[in-house]
Amino acid sequence: MFDISSKKRIVLKLGTSTLTHKTGKLNIRRMKNLIQILADLHNSGREIIIVSSGAVGMGIGKLNLTSKPTDTPTKQAVAAVGQCELMHTYDNMFEKYNVTVAQILLTKHILSNGLSNVQNTLQRLLEMGVIPIVNENDTVAIDELELKIGENDSLAAMVANIADADLLIIMSDIDGLYSSDPHKNPDAKVIPVVERIDENIVEMAGGAGSALGTGGMATKISAAKMVTDAGIDMIIMNGKDPEKLYDLFDNKEVGTVFLAKNYSDKS
């Protein structure tokens, strides 16, 4: 039986839509609530790693831009401004609860050539009671910025594998995986549990992300396959109500659970 309350090492991916308003500026009320809950979960003994989107979105807000830039140099400049603002916010908010955070910026090159160094750093930070906050280094890595492939969903899955996590939670602007497109079908329902990611599940995924974000459901299904193949469970849930995290760890039904192969193979 799937028991989320037993999960200790958690990777939490926070999407841009969870952290910011549609203007790109910080959703202060939601983020304060989220940080308080994460600090509480951390105090309960769980090891938390955050994979955070939002650098470009917050850079847009900080620079008072009216829309997302289209050229790569401007995107990188906006990401540089936004990343500074993002970490400053995390540091200030977590400090109120005596929780220390650390920044880790990754690129595909680092993940390909310095994997053991990343593993060692994450492990030591967790041993020291620190919450690592991971993002792709958008100021120098252009894969996400140019290709718009929702890299932070994939990055979160990679980090979960590298850290040997027990669970990956992706918080976004959707309630979970729907049986069909809820924008077209009012009778579409959230699928509570996915035991295997087959062709039917892949076909259910699709569509672009929000205007400020880059990922859609397809990138989340890809991330789910990556982690479940490695024996890690994953959950997609809506980030608009951080209090739902408490429900989740009380084993209440929230979002869509993708069971790791070690569960589904036994069914």
Backbone bond lengths (Angstrom), bond angles and torsions (degrees), N, CA, C in turn:
res aa  C-N    CA-C-N  psi(-1)  N-CA   C-N-CA  omega(-1)  CA-C   N-CA-C  phi
1 M - - - 1.473 - - 1.529 110.75 -
2 F 1.351 116.13 136.70 1.460 120.82 179.66 1.521 109.98 -73.23
3 D 1.319 116.54 122.99 1.466 122.32 -177.79 1.512 108.70 -129.78
4 I 1.329 115.95 100.34 1.459 119.41 -176.25 1.522 111.97 -71.05
5 S 1.333 117.00 -24.07 1.455 119.44 -178.06 1.530 112.10 -64.18
6 S 1.318 116.64 -18.40 1.467 120.16 -179.41 1.526 112.69 -88.13
7 K 1.322 117.15 -5.90 1.464 120.62 -177.32 1.530 110.19 -76.46
8 K 1.305 116.37 127.54 1.467 119.83 -177.27 1.532 112.65 -104.11
9 R 1.319 117.40 -49.81 1.478 120.24 -176.92 1.521 109.04 -95.43
10 I 1.331 115.81 111.51 1.463 122.55 -171.93 1.523 110.24 -116.89
11 V 1.334 116.42 128.11 1.460 121.01 168.77 1.523 107.04 -100.83
12 L 1.321 116.17 126.03 1.456 122.18 -176.94 1.516 109.07 -117.56
13 K 1.328 116.07 116.71 1.466 120.08 177.87 1.520 109.42 -97.52
14 L 1.315 115.77 121.16 1.460 121.98 -178.96 1.519 109.49 -105.48
15 G 1.327 116.53 118.12 1.452 120.79 -179.89 1.517 112.32 -80.24
16 T 1.310 115.58 162.17 1.466 121.67 179.52 1.522 111.32 -56.37
17 S 1.336 116.51 -40.16 1.467 120.22 -177.92 1.523 112.36 -66.12
18 T 1.341 116.85 -23.52 1.462 120.83 177.60 1.523 111.32 -76.63
19 L 1.327 116.10 -35.14 1.464 121.14 -172.46 1.523 114.44 -91.39
20 T 1.325 117.71 -24.32 1.463 120.10 -171.74 1.526 112.23 -128.45
21 H 1.321 113.99 161.30 1.459 120.16 169.22 1.528 108.73 -77.10
22 K 1.318 116.51 173.67 1.464 120.16 178.28 1.526 111.73 -63.56
23 T 1.327 116.09 -20.17 1.465 120.41 177.68 1.530 111.72 -73.30
24 G 1.346 116.82 -13.72 1.457 120.86 -175.19 1.511 112.06 95.85
25 K 1.334 116.69 -15.76 1.459 119.40 -179.58 1.528 110.25 -81.88
26 L 1.316 114.78 155.22 1.456 122.38 -172.83 1.527 112.17 -58.43
27 N 1.318 115.56 133.75 1.458 121.37 171.61 1.530 106.61 -85.12
28 I 1.314 116.34 89.32 1.471 122.35 -169.31 1.522 111.56 -62.44
29 R 1.319 116.86 -45.97 1.467 120.36 -177.46 1.531 110.85 -60.15
30 R 1.338 116.13 -48.12 1.460 119.56 -177.80 1.521 111.66 -66.70
31 M 1.329 116.65 -40.88 1.451 119.07 -177.47 1.527 111.47 -68.73
32 K 1.338 117.58 -38.08 1.469 120.51 176.56 1.525 110.37 -59.76
33 N 1.323 115.62 -44.20 1.454 121.03 179.59 1.531 110.83 -63.90
34 L 1.327 115.28 -43.81 1.455 120.78 -179.33 1.527 111.62 -62.66
35 I 1.332 116.91 -45.61 1.460 121.06 -178.90 1.525 110.89 -63.86
36 Q 1.326 117.01 -40.53 1.464 120.64 178.30 1.530 110.95 -60.89
37 I 1.329 116.86 -43.17 1.465 121.14 -179.47 1.524 110.76 -68.00
38 L 1.323 117.48 -41.58 1.465 120.61 179.49 1.529 110.85 -66.07
39 A 1.329 116.67 -38.10 1.464 120.12 176.62 1.526 110.14 -64.17
40 D 1.320 116.72 -37.89 1.460 121.22 178.84 1.528 110.65 -66.90
41 L 1.330 116.76 -44.31 1.469 120.44 177.41 1.527 110.53 -63.00
42 H 1.322 115.70 -38.28 1.469 120.97 176.84 1.525 110.27 -62.96
43 N 1.325 116.67 -42.79 1.462 120.84 179.42 1.526 112.24 -65.35
44 S 1.329 116.45 -24.00 1.462 120.49 -179.62 1.529 111.99 -77.32
45 G 1.337 116.39 -5.18 1.455 119.95 176.80 1.519 114.39 110.26
46 R 1.317 116.75 -0.19 1.464 118.52 179.00 1.525 110.74 -81.67
47 E 1.320 115.09 145.35 1.466 121.77 175.78 1.522 107.47 -95.06
48 I 1.319 116.22 121.21 1.461 121.07 -173.64 1.526 110.65 -117.26
49 I 1.315 114.99 131.40 1.465 122.70 171.72 1.522 106.75 -120.17
50 I 1.328 116.65 126.23 1.461 121.20 179.26 1.528 109.49 -101.89
51 V 1.321 115.88 128.85 1.461 120.95 168.55 1.524 105.60 -107.19
52 S 1.315 115.87 110.68 1.460 120.59 -167.60 1.518 113.09 -110.43
53 S 1.312 115.30 123.76 1.458 121.21 165.82 1.523 107.04 -81.68
54 G 1.315 116.53 -173.67 1.455 120.11 170.92 1.511 116.33 107.78
55 A 1.350 118.50 -9.86 1.459 118.87 -177.28 1.529 111.44 -63.21
56 V 1.324 116.76 -48.25 1.469 119.75 -179.96 1.524 109.98 -66.61
57 G 1.343 117.00 -44.05 1.458 120.20 179.59 1.518 112.42 -59.87
58 M 1.347 116.21 -43.36 1.465 118.80 -179.45 1.518 111.39 -72.71
59 G 1.321 116.58 -30.45 1.465 119.76 175.22 1.518 111.35 -64.87
60 I 1.331 116.08 -39.22 1.464 120.80 176.62 1.521 110.18 -60.46
61 G 1.337 115.79 -44.27 1.462 119.62 178.87 1.515 112.34 -67.04
62 K 1.332 116.56 -43.47 1.461 121.29 -178.01 1.527 111.35 -62.56
63 L 1.332 116.10 -37.57 1.463 121.22 -178.12 1.527 112.51 -90.11
64 N 1.343 115.90 2.10 1.467 121.25 179.08 1.526 112.85 56.21
65 L 1.323 115.53 38.95 1.464 119.97 176.08 1.525 109.19 -79.91
66 T 1.300 116.26 150.67 1.469 120.39 -176.76 1.529 112.09 -90.07
67 S 1.333 117.53 -14.34 1.460 120.21 -179.19 1.528 109.48 -156.06
68 K 1.315 115.82 167.23 1.453 122.18 179.08 1.531 109.11 -70.89
69 P 1.339 118.31 129.48 1.466 119.78 -179.90 1.521 111.42 -64.99
70 T 1.317 116.42 154.68 1.466 120.98 -176.90 1.522 113.43 -107.18
71 D 1.339 117.84 -23.95 1.468 119.18 -179.31 1.524 110.31 -92.04
72 T 1.327 115.59 147.08 1.464 121.11 -173.16 1.530 113.78 -61.51
73 P 1.345 120.62 -45.73 1.471 118.80 -179.95 1.530 113.28 -57.97
74 T 1.346 116.57 -39.90 1.465 119.21 179.27 1.523 110.52 -69.50
75 K 1.339 117.11 -39.52 1.464 120.41 176.77 1.527 110.27 -58.85
76 Q 1.325 116.04 -42.72 1.465 119.60 -179.10 1.524 111.02 -68.10
77 A 1.318 117.14 -38.98 1.463 120.73 178.04 1.527 110.51 -64.80
78 V 1.318 116.10 -43.03 1.467 120.94 178.61 1.528 110.17 -63.61
79 A 1.333 116.66 -40.29 1.468 120.67 178.21 1.517 111.12 -63.70
80 A 1.328 117.25 -38.21 1.466 121.00 179.85 1.525 111.08 -63.67
81 V 1.323 116.09 -43.64 1.467 120.53 177.66 1.530 109.93 -65.99
82 G 1.333 116.13 -45.61 1.453 121.09 -176.36 1.520 113.28 -67.10
83 Q 1.337 117.76 -36.06 1.461 120.32 -179.63 1.525 111.38 -64.61
84 C 1.322 115.56 -39.42 1.467 120.66 176.71 1.521 110.44 -61.88
85 E 1.318 116.49 -45.94 1.464 122.10 179.87 1.531 110.85 -64.45
86 L 1.315 115.67 -40.91 1.459 121.15 -178.01 1.528 111.44 -62.94
87 M 1.335 116.87 -48.67 1.465 119.87 -178.59 1.530 111.89 -69.40
88 H 1.312 116.48 -35.00 1.470 120.40 176.45 1.527 109.71 -59.75
89 T 1.342 115.26 -41.83 1.461 120.74 -179.60 1.528 110.68 -66.79
90 Y 1.325 116.81 -48.10 1.470 120.58 178.72 1.532 110.77 -57.80
91 D 1.329 116.18 -46.91 1.464 120.80 -176.61 1.531 110.73 -61.06
92 N 1.331 116.59 -46.85 1.462 120.65 -179.41 1.523 112.43 -63.86
93 M 1.310 116.29 -42.73 1.466 119.93 -176.07 1.522 112.30 -71.73
94 F 1.320 117.70 -42.06 1.462 120.40 179.61 1.529 111.72 -70.89
95 E 1.335 116.17 -30.44 1.465 120.20 -179.26 1.529 111.62 -60.44
96 K 1.326 117.02 -30.86 1.461 121.02 179.10 1.525 111.98 -61.63
97 Y 1.337 116.17 -22.70 1.465 120.69 -179.45 1.528 111.55 -110.36
98 N 1.343 115.06 18.61 1.471 121.93 178.74 1.525 112.65 57.42
99 V 1.322 115.43 36.21 1.467 121.26 176.58 1.527 108.20 -111.27
100 T 1.327 115.77 128.89 1.463 121.49 179.84 1.522 109.97 -94.16
101 V 1.329 115.68 137.82 1.465 120.80 178.13 1.522 109.62 -118.29
102 A 1.328 114.95 160.11 1.465 121.69 177.61 1.517 108.79 -136.41
103 Q 1.309 116.28 148.64 1.457 121.55 179.45 1.527 110.06 -100.77
104 I 1.336 115.95 132.86 1.468 121.57 172.66 1.519 107.38 -129.44
105 L 1.332 116.73 118.20 1.456 122.15 177.47 1.525 108.62 -107.16
106 L 1.319 116.47 126.34 1.456 121.62 -173.96 1.525 111.82 -119.31
107 T 1.312 114.76 156.19 1.461 122.35 170.61 1.527 107.90 -131.09
108 K 1.314 116.24 165.24 1.465 119.65 177.42 1.523 110.99 -61.00
109 H 1.331 116.43 -33.50 1.465 120.06 179.28 1.522 110.55 -63.68
110 I 1.331 116.43 -44.10 1.467 120.42 178.88 1.519 110.50 -63.46
111 L 1.332 116.62 -43.24 1.460 120.46 -179.29 1.521 111.76 -66.23
112 S 1.336 115.71 -29.02 1.460 119.60 -179.69 1.519 112.73 -82.78
113 N 1.341 116.79 -30.45 1.458 119.66 -171.39 1.521 114.96 -118.75
114 G 1.326 117.37 -11.11 1.466 119.00 -178.41 1.507 112.59 -133.12
115 L 1.341 115.05 37.14 1.454 120.30 -173.83 1.525 112.92 -58.95
116 S 1.320 116.54 -43.91 1.470 119.71 -177.31 1.527 111.17 -64.28
117 N 1.341 117.20 -34.19 1.461 120.52 177.96 1.531 111.27 -65.95
118 V 1.340 115.87 -40.48 1.462 120.08 177.70 1.527 110.13 -64.74
119 Q 1.327 116.47 -44.34 1.468 120.85 178.55 1.529 110.99 -59.21
120 N 1.318 115.83 -46.08 1.465 120.16 -178.56 1.522 111.71 -63.01
121 T 1.329 116.10 -42.11 1.465 120.29 -179.66 1.519 111.35 -64.75
122 L 1.332 116.37 -47.02 1.460 119.96 178.46 1.524 111.52 -59.49
123 Q 1.323 115.80 -45.19 1.458 120.22 -178.27 1.530 111.33 -61.56
124 R 1.332 116.39 -44.72 1.453 119.45 -177.62 1.535 111.17 -68.14
125 L 1.327 117.04 -39.66 1.468 119.99 177.49 1.526 110.91 -60.68
126 L 1.319 116.83 -43.21 1.463 120.52 179.33 1.524 110.58 -65.25
127 E 1.323 116.90 -39.20 1.463 120.86 177.35 1.523 111.50 -62.89
128 M 1.331 115.93 -30.10 1.462 120.94 -179.76 1.532 112.55 -87.04
129 G 1.320 117.00 3.59 1.455 120.61 178.74 1.510 114.30 77.54
130 V 1.325 116.64 21.98 1.466 122.48 -178.32 1.533 109.51 -97.45
131 I 1.319 116.72 145.02 1.469 121.21 172.25 1.525 108.61 -95.22
132 P 1.342 118.62 109.93 1.471 120.45 176.08 1.528 109.95 -73.01
133 I 1.319 115.95 137.82 1.459 121.46 175.10 1.525 107.37 -116.53
134 V 1.321 114.63 114.51 1.463 121.91 -170.67 1.525 110.06 -107.87
135 N 1.320 115.49 141.48 1.459 121.08 172.47 1.516 107.81 -149.04
136 E 1.313 115.36 160.56 1.458 118.55 170.94 1.519 107.76 -74.35
137 N 1.315 116.46 143.65 1.464 120.54 -179.36 1.527 108.95 -79.11
138 D 1.327 115.17 80.27 1.463 121.19 -174.89 1.526 113.43 -63.77
139 T 1.324 117.33 -18.20 1.467 118.96 -178.04 1.531 111.53 -73.45
140 V 1.338 117.11 -20.59 1.466 119.84 179.12 1.519 112.45 -126.52
141 A 1.332 118.00 -21.05 1.463 121.45 -179.71 1.515 108.95 -98.29
142 I 1.329 117.39 120.45 1.459 120.51 -172.99 1.521 113.08 -102.54
143 D 1.328 118.23 -0.61 1.465 119.63 -177.17 1.519 111.47 -57.19
144 E 1.328 116.65 -50.02 1.469 119.87 -178.53 1.516 110.55 -68.01
145 L 1.334 116.27 -42.31 1.458 120.14 -173.20 1.525 112.33 -67.90
146 E 1.344 116.60 -35.88 1.452 119.70 -176.35 1.530 112.63 -91.03
147 L 1.331 116.30 -39.99 1.452 119.37 -173.18 1.522 113.29 -88.39
148 K 1.346 115.88 -20.35 1.461 121.16 178.06 1.529 111.33 54.28
149 I 1.316 116.88 51.61 1.453 120.94 -175.93 1.521 112.54 -103.35
150 G 1.325 118.54 14.60 1.451 120.34 178.21 1.498 111.88 65.40
151 E 1.339 115.70 46.67 1.456 120.65 -169.67 1.521 113.45 -60.93
152 N 1.316 118.36 -27.91 1.457 118.12 -178.03 1.521 113.00 -69.83
153 D 1.322 118.98 -23.01 1.465 120.10 170.37 1.533 109.39 -66.84
154 S 1.331 115.39 -47.19 1.464 119.82 177.83 1.516 110.75 -65.75
155 L 1.331 116.61 -40.45 1.461 120.91 179.65 1.523 110.42 -61.23
156 A 1.325 116.92 -41.67 1.463 120.62 178.82 1.519 110.96 -61.49
157 A 1.342 116.13 -40.26 1.468 119.95 178.25 1.524 110.70 -65.51
158 M 1.340 116.41 -41.08 1.466 120.18 178.13 1.527 110.94 -62.71
159 V 1.329 115.63 -43.95 1.466 120.11 -179.72 1.524 110.43 -64.00
160 A 1.331 116.89 -40.66 1.464 120.08 177.99 1.523 110.87 -60.21
161 N 1.319 116.98 -41.56 1.465 120.91 177.98 1.528 111.24 -66.93
162 I 1.333 115.90 -45.59 1.464 120.74 -178.37 1.524 110.72 -61.72
163 A 1.328 116.22 -40.68 1.469 121.49 -175.63 1.525 112.63 -84.20
164 D 1.334 116.86 -2.62 1.469 121.32 -176.64 1.527 109.55 54.64
165 A 1.331 115.09 50.61 1.465 121.26 -176.52 1.520 111.27 -73.37
166 D 1.317 115.26 160.79 1.460 121.65 174.88 1.523 111.63 -89.67
167 L 1.333 115.95 -25.20 1.457 120.23 -173.29 1.517 110.43 -157.02
168 L 1.337 116.05 140.95 1.464 122.96 170.35 1.520 108.01 -114.55
169 I 1.320 115.78 126.48 1.474 121.53 175.52 1.521 107.74 -113.79
170 I 1.322 116.50 124.20 1.459 121.34 175.35 1.525 108.17 -106.85
171 M 1.325 115.86 114.93 1.462 121.46 177.75 1.525 108.64 -100.62
172 S 1.318 116.20 124.59 1.453 120.90 -176.45 1.523 109.32 -142.28
173 D 1.335 116.93 -157.78 1.458 120.54 -178.85 1.521 111.52 -101.83
174 I 1.328 116.77 22.35 1.459 122.26 178.87 1.527 108.97 -126.90
175 D 1.326 116.45 153.10 1.466 121.08 -176.64 1.520 112.71 -79.34
176 G 1.330 116.98 -17.58 1.457 121.33 -177.66 1.515 109.05 154.83
177 L 1.333 116.87 -162.28 1.456 121.40 176.75 1.524 108.41 -86.47
178 Y 1.325 116.16 122.91 1.459 121.28 -179.16 1.535 110.85 -91.81
179 S 1.326 115.05 155.61 1.466 120.80 177.83 1.524 111.73 -67.00
180 S 1.324 116.17 -24.88 1.469 122.45 173.44 1.517 107.01 -158.87
181 D 1.319 116.73 176.79 1.461 121.08 -176.38 1.530 110.19 -64.35
182 P 1.352 118.51 112.44 1.473 120.43 -177.30 1.527 113.04 -67.16
183 H 1.344 117.51 -18.76 1.462 120.18 177.78 1.525 111.02 -74.71
184 K 1.334 115.97 -23.61 1.460 120.49 -178.40 1.528 112.21 -106.11
185 N 1.319 115.16 -27.40 1.459 119.66 -176.44 1.526 110.23 -122.80
186 P 1.330 117.79 106.28 1.473 120.42 -178.20 1.534 113.01 -65.60
187 D 1.321 116.85 -15.88 1.467 120.83 179.75 1.527 112.48 -92.32
188 A 1.327 116.81 3.13 1.471 119.77 179.37 1.527 109.71 -63.21
189 K 1.318 116.01 140.85 1.465 121.03 -178.00 1.522 110.41 -126.48
190 V 1.335 115.02 150.77 1.456 120.30 176.35 1.529 108.96 -72.06
191 I 1.307 115.86 132.32 1.463 121.45 176.29 1.521 107.80 -83.57
192 P 1.343 119.00 115.90 1.461 120.39 -173.69 1.526 114.45 -69.65
193 V 1.339 116.96 -36.53 1.468 120.46 -176.84 1.520 109.83 -137.78
194 V 1.328 116.23 133.41 1.465 122.59 171.98 1.517 107.63 -115.19
195 E 1.323 115.98 115.46 1.460 119.82 -178.03 1.517 112.03 -84.03
196 R 1.334 115.57 -35.39 1.465 120.18 179.13 1.524 109.26 -140.07
197 I 1.316 116.07 140.69 1.467 120.51 177.13 1.524 107.29 -92.15
198 D 1.329 115.33 96.67 1.463 120.70 -179.55 1.526 109.38 -109.19
199 E 1.325 116.64 -170.21 1.466 120.74 -177.12 1.523 111.96 -62.31
200 N 1.326 117.20 -35.50 1.462 119.99 179.53 1.527 111.48 -63.55
201 I 1.324 116.11 -40.69 1.468 120.44 178.89 1.522 110.00 -66.46
202 V 1.329 116.99 -42.71 1.465 121.22 179.75 1.525 110.51 -61.90
203 E 1.333 116.50 -38.90 1.468 120.87 -179.60 1.527 112.02 -66.79
204 M 1.325 116.65 -28.37 1.468 120.00 178.42 1.525 111.92 -70.46
205 A 1.321 116.54 -23.92 1.465 121.02 -176.86 1.524 109.79 -83.63
206 G 1.312 116.32 150.84 1.456 119.60 177.22 1.510 110.32 155.51
207 G 1.319 115.23 171.25 1.461 119.88 178.53 1.506 111.76 94.86
208 A 1.305 114.80 153.32 1.463 120.60 -178.13 1.511 110.77 -82.02
209 G 1.315 114.52 165.78 1.462 120.48 176.98 1.519 110.42 -83.85
210 S 1.318 116.41 -165.47 1.461 120.93 -179.99 1.523 110.17 -73.99
211 A 1.311 116.52 171.45 1.464 121.21 -177.14 1.523 112.20 -62.78
212 L 1.333 116.99 -31.97 1.465 120.21 -178.53 1.519 112.49 -91.86
213 G 1.314 117.33 -24.15 1.462 120.87 -179.40 1.513 111.29 -92.78
214 T 1.344 116.05 -176.44 1.455 120.03 -178.37 1.517 112.86 -125.29
215 G 1.318 117.78 -17.84 1.455 120.16 -171.85 1.513 112.99 -96.55
216 G 1.330 115.98 154.57 1.441 123.24 170.74 1.516 108.15 -124.72
217 M 1.334 116.37 -170.43 1.458 119.51 -178.84 1.529 111.41 -65.25
218 A 1.328 117.53 -32.39 1.461 119.77 -178.58 1.531 111.73 -58.96
219 T 1.327 117.02 -40.24 1.467 119.19 179.52 1.527 111.39 -69.64
220 K 1.320 116.23 -29.52 1.472 120.06 178.64 1.528 111.15 -72.88
221 I 1.328 116.68 -37.13 1.463 119.89 176.11 1.523 110.21 -66.35
222 S 1.332 115.52 -38.51 1.465 119.63 176.42 1.526 111.07 -61.97
223 A 1.338 116.23 -42.40 1.465 120.57 177.04 1.524 110.79 -64.39
224 A 1.331 116.58 -39.71 1.463 120.73 179.48 1.519 110.89 -62.12
225 K 1.325 116.30 -41.32 1.470 118.98 179.45 1.522 110.78 -64.68
226 M 1.333 115.65 -39.27 1.454 120.58 -178.69 1.536 111.53 -61.66
227 V 1.333 116.15 -44.97 1.466 118.54 -175.65 1.522 112.40 -81.44
228 T 1.336 117.14 -38.57 1.466 118.24 -179.45 1.516 111.20 -66.39
229 D 1.327 117.01 -33.38 1.475 120.32 174.78 1.522 110.75 -62.39
230 A 1.339 116.40 -27.09 1.468 121.11 -179.22 1.533 112.08 -93.34
231 G 1.346 116.69 6.03 1.460 119.53 177.63 1.505 114.90 85.93
232 I 1.348 116.95 20.78 1.463 121.87 -178.96 1.524 109.02 -114.17
233 D 1.324 117.29 131.36 1.462 121.47 176.80 1.526 110.27 -76.14
234 M 1.333 115.93 154.74 1.461 120.15 178.48 1.520 110.02 -139.08
235 I 1.318 116.23 147.37 1.461 122.84 177.48 1.518 109.52 -130.64
236 I 1.333 116.46 133.95 1.463 122.26 169.69 1.521 107.13 -105.27
237 M 1.335 116.96 127.42 1.460 120.78 179.22 1.521 110.36 -144.41
238 N 1.311 115.56 162.25 1.457 120.81 179.57 1.523 109.75 -79.43
239 G 1.330 116.10 132.84 1.457 121.00 -178.08 1.516 114.40 -89.00
240 K 1.338 118.00 2.49 1.472 119.32 -175.55 1.524 111.98 -71.12
241 D 1.346 116.60 -21.38 1.463 120.36 179.73 1.529 109.09 -128.05
242 P 1.333 118.10 87.97 1.466 121.06 -177.86 1.519 114.16 -57.52
243 E 1.343 117.44 -24.10 1.464 120.85 179.10 1.525 111.96 -58.32
244 K 1.342 116.28 -23.41 1.460 120.68 178.75 1.529 111.92 -61.54
245 L 1.334 116.58 -19.98 1.465 119.27 176.82 1.524 110.53 -62.50
246 Y 1.327 117.26 -37.02 1.465 120.46 176.29 1.528 110.44 -63.18
247 D 1.339 115.97 -44.18 1.461 119.61 177.43 1.523 110.79 -58.80
248 L 1.318 114.59 -41.73 1.461 120.53 -179.12 1.526 110.99 -58.14
249 F 1.332 116.25 -47.96 1.457 119.97 -177.04 1.528 112.80 -79.95
250 D 1.338 116.07 -3.57 1.459 120.91 168.88 1.526 110.89 -95.54
251 N 1.343 115.24 12.69 1.472 122.90 178.27 1.525 113.27 64.51
252 K 1.345 116.32 29.01 1.453 120.22 173.04 1.529 108.51 -88.78
253 E 1.318 115.92 157.97 1.459 121.07 -176.09 1.528 110.52 -74.97
254 V 1.318 116.20 115.29 1.461 122.50 178.82 1.529 107.99 -138.60
255 G 1.323 116.51 127.96 1.454 120.37 175.15 1.516 113.52 63.39
256 T 1.335 114.55 -152.00 1.464 122.39 179.16 1.517 109.57 -117.25
257 V 1.335 116.06 126.61 1.461 121.81 176.84 1.527 109.01 -97.47
258 F 1.320 116.19 127.83 1.461 121.92 173.34 1.530 107.27 -103.98
259 L 1.320 116.20 113.57 1.455 120.44 -175.24 1.517 111.83 -77.28
260 A 1.320 115.44 137.45 1.460 120.91 175.61 1.519 109.65 -64.13
261 K 1.308 116.68 157.39 1.454 120.96 -175.62 1.512 112.66 -60.18
262 N 1.326 117.29 -30.64 1.459 118.83 179.94 1.523 111.90 -65.85
263 Y 1.376 117.33 -20.04 1.458 120.63 172.94 1.521 110.54 -87.25
264 S 1.332 115.77 -53.94 1.454 119.96 -171.91 1.517 112.35 -66.12
265 D 1.320 118.66 -29.72 1.454 120.47 -179.96 1.518 112.03 -68.41
266 K 1.352 116.27 -18.77 1.452 120.27 -179.02 1.524 111.68 -88.86
267 S 1.322 115.82 -11.86 1.461 119.31 -175.97 1.526 111.98 -82.03
